[in-house]
């Protein structure tokens, strides 16, 4: 006997007729009759008096109806309780992102999350990839939005978009046109993070693939803001998404060159550890993140970005 059996039994009791109950349930009359017979056989009691006018409860049937109604009420309360909990969202939510992503997304996302989950304590963290991944692994961060590492390893992820990577130079750096070949990066002094950060790994991977040696002018493991200041001070060039320097390029303080032959893109993804129990409401939060990302791309606020379409491969 299970809740479905009790629900069927209660429906027959309410309808006073097996045929009417079958019609109300959208089931075949013979199926309903057979299931009631199986329930009576399992319990070893007669639940209904049957006549040409329909059915009526026996004394044992009336006793079972009390239990059936109690089970139905409990299930309804559980269903409503779970829905209410999902509507309220998690009690606390911590989202981390790398600086460029955080600058573009956090403002819009903050408004959306507070509108959807006014009772949730939302916390945003900005940091370098290694810092964010460490906090994610420690359980401090619920979900991270990152440039997907070359080797995701023990991460599970959901792709959001890809965006172009550009060569960023001082305004007076002697390059012509609006693009530069990837193979020419070996001739350009670069300011990059140390080897355990994503952009450095990306450049070194390109160097190995296309046969050049990176010319590392400076290593900088600080924020993107510090890297941009070093470029502004003519200490070298760097590679960044164009979204990271949109204001400086628009103001004529820095120059941006598209990397080509081939075009270089990085994937942005929502990331969390494998084998981690997700907090309640996390799936709904990811949908809000995806929706806000799509809106930013469609408005042009995330330049050179292409949304990932579900089913596309990396």
Phi and psi in degrees as a GROMACS rama.xvg file:
@    title "Ramachandran Plot"
@    xaxis  label "Phi"
@    yaxis  label "Psi"
@TYPE xy
-136.988  -177.168  UNK-2
-64.6755  -32.2885  UNK-3
-65.0173  -40.8154  UNK-4
-62.5684  -43.1645  UNK-5
-66.8308  -37.6838  UNK-6
-63.9262  -42.1166  UNK-7
-63.479  -45.4868  UNK-8
-58.1922  -46.0125  UNK-9
-64.4689  -35.1256  UNK-10
-66.89  -41.9317  UNK-11
-63.7224  -42.1165  UNK-12
-62.0927  -41.2643  UNK-13
-68.8193  -38.1615  UNK-14
-78.6318  -28.0475  UNK-15
73.3569  12.1144  UNK-16
-160.175  132.271  UNK-17
-66.8925  -40.8834  UNK-18
-65.603  -41.1332  UNK-19
-67.5911  -40.8199  UNK-20
-62.2833  -40.6428  UNK-21
-61.9821  -41.8905  UNK-22
-65.3398  -41.115  UNK-23
-68.1541  -31.8162  UNK-24
-87.0241  -9.32572  UNK-25
70.4888  31.8956  UNK-26
-118.011  168.996  UNK-27
-79.5784  139.275  UNK-28
-59.8703  -41.5923  UNK-29
-64.7705  -33.5919  UNK-30
-66.4592  -45.0152  UNK-31
-62.892  -43.912  UNK-32
-62.4633  -41.7638  UNK-33
-65.4783  -41.5837  UNK-34
-67.7191  -36.4859  UNK-35
-65.0781  -40.3246  UNK-36
-62.3483  -41.6442  UNK-37
-64.6806  -38.4231  UNK-38
-64.898  -42.7675  UNK-39
-63.2494  -39.4941  UNK-40
-66.6941  -39.696  UNK-41
-64.687  -41.8545  UNK-42
-82.935  -18.4577  UNK-43
73.1648  26.1939  UNK-44
-138.145  159.056  UNK-45
-90.1671  126.026  UNK-46
-97.9284  -26.8453  UNK-47
-132.599  143.221  UNK-48
-86.7392  130.381  UNK-49
-108.933  139.484  UNK-50
-150.128  176.443  UNK-51
-66.3066  -20.2079  UNK-52
-89.5708  -5.34446  UNK-53
135.054  -145.211  UNK-54
-132.597  153.73  UNK-55
-140.474  154.154  UNK-56
-72.9865  139.353  UNK-57
-79.7237  177.678  UNK-58
-61.4888  -41.6807  UNK-59
-67.8952  -33.6359  UNK-60
-65.1259  -39.7517  UNK-61
-64.9547  -36.7726  UNK-62
-65.8289  -42.9614  UNK-63
-67.4363  -32.3287  UNK-64
-62.2699  -33.7567  UNK-65
-60.6346  -44.7182  UNK-66
-67.0013  -40.9415  UNK-67
-61.7849  -42.3352  UNK-68
-66.4774  -36.8692  UNK-69
-65.7892  -41.101  UNK-70
-64.6263  -43.355  UNK-71
-60.3575  -44.1342  UNK-72
-63.3891  -41.4002  UNK-73
-63.2531  -43.8779  UNK-74
-63.7824  -41.5653  UNK-75
-63.6266  -41.4722  UNK-76
-65.3923  -39.3434  UNK-77
-64.5223  -43.2185  UNK-78
-61.7014  -45.9723  UNK-79
-67.0251  -39.0524  UNK-80
-63.0023  -41.6814  UNK-81
-67.0084  -39.0451  UNK-82
-65.0708  -42.172  UNK-83
-63.365  -40.498  UNK-84
-63.9037  -42.1131  UNK-85
-65.556  -37.2877  UNK-86
-65.9124  -37.206  UNK-87
-71.9769  -27.7269  UNK-88
81.7523  177.963  UNK-89
-66.9328  152.149  UNK-90
-64.3969  -40.7503  UNK-91
-133.826  147.418  UNK-92
-145.49  124.894  UNK-93
-118.741  121.066  UNK-94
-120.501  131.439  UNK-95
-120.296  152.279  UNK-96
-153.464  157.894  UNK-97
-71.3546  158.374  UNK-98
-54.3348  -47.202  UNK-99
-63.0742  -43.3354  UNK-100
-64.2405  -44.0271  UNK-101
-60.6108  -43.0279  UNK-102
-62.283  -37.1097  UNK-103
-79.6458  -41.7567  UNK-104
-98.6417  -33.6816  UNK-105
-61.8102  -38.3127  UNK-106
-62.1854  -52.3027  UNK-107
-63.5141  -41.4716  UNK-108
-66.7772  -38.3319  UNK-109
-59.5402  -44.9604  UNK-110
-61.2745  -43.5638  UNK-111
-65.7896  -42.2205  UNK-112
-67.9221  -40.6594  UNK-113
-69.8074  -32.1447  UNK-114
-69.1042  -38.6988  UNK-115
-80.6951  -39.9167  UNK-116
-127.993  74.5289  UNK-117
-63.983  -20.357  UNK-118
-91.9397  -6.69593  UNK-119
-83.1598  133.061  UNK-120
-84.1745  105.256  UNK-121
-94.3314  134.858  UNK-122
-128.373  129.508  UNK-123
-107.443  140.243  UNK-124
-128.045  132.621  UNK-125
-110.284  137.432  UNK-126
-171.177  168.858  UNK-127
-68.2963  161.592  UNK-128
-55.5936  -45.3717  UNK-129
-62.5291  -38.3805  UNK-130
-67.0726  -45.6087  UNK-131
-64.4614  -43.7279  UNK-132
-64.9193  -35.4073  UNK-133
-63.3467  -44.0806  UNK-134
-69.1907  -33.2451  UNK-135
-64.9621  -45.1261  UNK-136
-64.1702  -35.8893  UNK-137
-76.0662  -10.5857  UNK-138
90.6175  1.12734  UNK-139
-70.9636  -33.5556  UNK-140
-105.066  132.863  UNK-141
-81.0151  -41.4496  UNK-142
-149.585  139.649  UNK-143
-116.867  148.663  UNK-144
-118.529  110.83  UNK-145
-136.17  159.831  UNK-146
-71.209  121.372  UNK-147
-62.6404  126.115  UNK-148
-61.1499  156.834  UNK-149
-57.043  -35.1014  UNK-150
-127.447  94.0193  UNK-151
-61.2966  -25.2846  UNK-152
59.4484  -123.708  UNK-153
-87.6312  31.0876  UNK-154
-108.662  144.844  UNK-155
-107.814  147.566  UNK-156
-149.245  161.679  UNK-157
-132.041  112.27  UNK-158
-65.602  139.39  UNK-159
-105.567  -51.0828  UNK-160
-163.364  172.047  UNK-161
-125.327  150.543  UNK-162
-139.503  152.184  UNK-163
-71.101  146.516  UNK-164
-103.279  132.84  UNK-165
-116.461  155.358  UNK-166
-82.0771  126.929  UNK-167
-111.431  126.145  UNK-168
-129.42  162.505  UNK-169
-58.5673  157.727  UNK-170
-62.9251  -28.1685  UNK-171
-102.824  16.6302  UNK-172
-68.1028  134.465  UNK-173
-79.0212  73.19  UNK-174
-126.597  140.338  UNK-175
-101.673  159.469  UNK-176
78.9648  -161.426  UNK-177
-125.673  12.2118  UNK-178
-147.795  164.047  UNK-179
-145.01  142.301  UNK-180
-71.4299  142.641  UNK-181
-55.6871  -38.3238  UNK-182
-64.8552  -20.7053  UNK-183
-83.0637  -4.3123  UNK-184
-62.4893  -25.9762  UNK-185
-65.0582  -17.8343  UNK-186
-95.7481  0.830312  UNK-187
-114.433  125.794  UNK-188
-67.8654  122.721  UNK-189
-112.559  143.473  UNK-190
-104.252  114.836  UNK-191
-136.571  159.784  UNK-192
-65.733  170.857  UNK-193
-72.879  175.673  UNK-194
-62.625  -20.9139  UNK-195
-88.8434  7.23687  UNK-196
-104.76  155.852  UNK-197
-60.4519  -46.8854  UNK-198
-64.8549  -38.2571  UNK-199
-64.7489  -45.0127  UNK-200
-61.2493  -40.5981  UNK-201
-62.5246  -46.3815  UNK-202
-64.0084  -42.302  UNK-203
-68.1648  -33.2213  UNK-204
-65.5701  -42.8827  UNK-205
-63.5981  -39.3943  UNK-206
-61.7948  -44.5095  UNK-207
-66.3671  -35.0348  UNK-208
-75.8818  -36.1868  UNK-209
-112.549  10.4818  UNK-210
74.1128  45.4522  UNK-211
-136.863  162.179  UNK-212
-105.163  125.567  UNK-213
-60.9972  137.517  UNK-214
-99.4891  92.2999  UNK-215
-86.7318  106.358  UNK-216
-77.5967  -41.5771  UNK-217
-148.685  150.052  UNK-218
-106.105  134.711  UNK-219
-139.186  113.313  UNK-220
-100.916  16.4738  UNK-221
-82.9606  -161.864  UNK-222
-73.821  166.579  UNK-223
-59.6273  -33.377  UNK-224
-60.1177  -41.8857  UNK-225
-67.9162  -41.6342  UNK-226
-58.8274  -43.7167  UNK-227
-63.9493  -37.8826  UNK-228
-64.5309  -37.3014  UNK-229
-65.4138  -38.037  UNK-230
-67.5362  -42.9046  UNK-231
-59.4538  -30.4948  UNK-232
-87.0527  11.4579  UNK-233
63.1236  32.018  UNK-234
-85.8146  -6.7209  UNK-235
151.605  -169.429  UNK-236
-116.155  177.758  UNK-237
-151.75  175.28  UNK-238
-120.834  129.594  UNK-239
-151.142  161.043  UNK-240
-64.7929  147.069  UNK-241
-63.0001  -25.6623  UNK-242
-61.971  -25.9556  UNK-243
-73.673  -19.0497  UNK-244
-128.125  21.3808  UNK-245
-59.9348  -40.0891  UNK-246
-70.2998  -43.7592  UNK-247
-66.015  -38.7779  UNK-248
-68.5706  -42.3987  UNK-249
-62.6708  -33.1087  UNK-250
-84.6203  -1.00057  UNK-251
74.1936  24.4315  UNK-252
-96.1212  -25.9886  UNK-253
-134.577  161.415  UNK-254
-116.198  147.031  UNK-255
-124.519  130.156  UNK-256
-122.684  127.677  UNK-257
-69.4302  133.948  UNK-258
-81.7798  134.161  UNK-259
-140.6  175.042  UNK-260
54.3552  55.1576  UNK-261
-98.8608  172.351  UNK-262
-65.7472  136.551  UNK-263
-107.653  125.854  UNK-264
-129.807  151.331  UNK-265
-120.747  144.141  UNK-266
-89.5344  134.915  UNK-267
-103.831  131.598  UNK-268
-140.792  153.911  UNK-269
-82.6529  131.609  UNK-270
-131.42  141.478  UNK-271
-152.679  159.386  UNK-272
-69.0836  148.343  UNK-273
-69.5951  155.609  UNK-274
62.3865  23.2012  UNK-275
-103.664  131.278  UNK-276
-73.0122  120.183  UNK-277
-76.9433  143.734  UNK-278
-67.8232  155.341  UNK-279
-55.2736  137.776  UNK-280
84.4699  2.13728  UNK-281
-65.3859  -36.8774  UNK-282
-60.7707  -44.0925  UNK-283
-63.3638  -36.0932  UNK-284
-63.6692  -42.0192  UNK-285
-62.4491  -33.4151  UNK-286
-68.5352  -35.8636  UNK-287
-65.7032  -43.327  UNK-288
-59.6729  -45.6088  UNK-289
-62.9433  -42.1205  UNK-290
-64.1195  -45.212  UNK-291
-65.8907  -38.1683  UNK-292
-60.5565  -45.6194  UNK-293
-61.4367  -39.8065  UNK-294
-65.0171  -41.55  UNK-295
-64.3213  -40.4903  UNK-296
-67.1025  -43.1598  UNK-297
-66.1491  -29.8766  UNK-298
-83.5474  -6.66663  UNK-299
83.0583  10.1394  UNK-300
-80.8391  -9.73924  UNK-301
-121.241  84.1083  UNK-302
-65.6333  149.417  UNK-303
59.1222  24.6333  UNK-304
-103.357  143.466  UNK-305
-125.26  122.746  UNK-306
-65.1819  142.553  UNK-307
-79.096  134.734  UNK-308
-99.2634  128.336  UNK-309
-53.5543  133.244  UNK-310
100.966  -19.3644  UNK-311
-69.8449  148.992  UNK-312
-92.7476  164.601  UNK-313
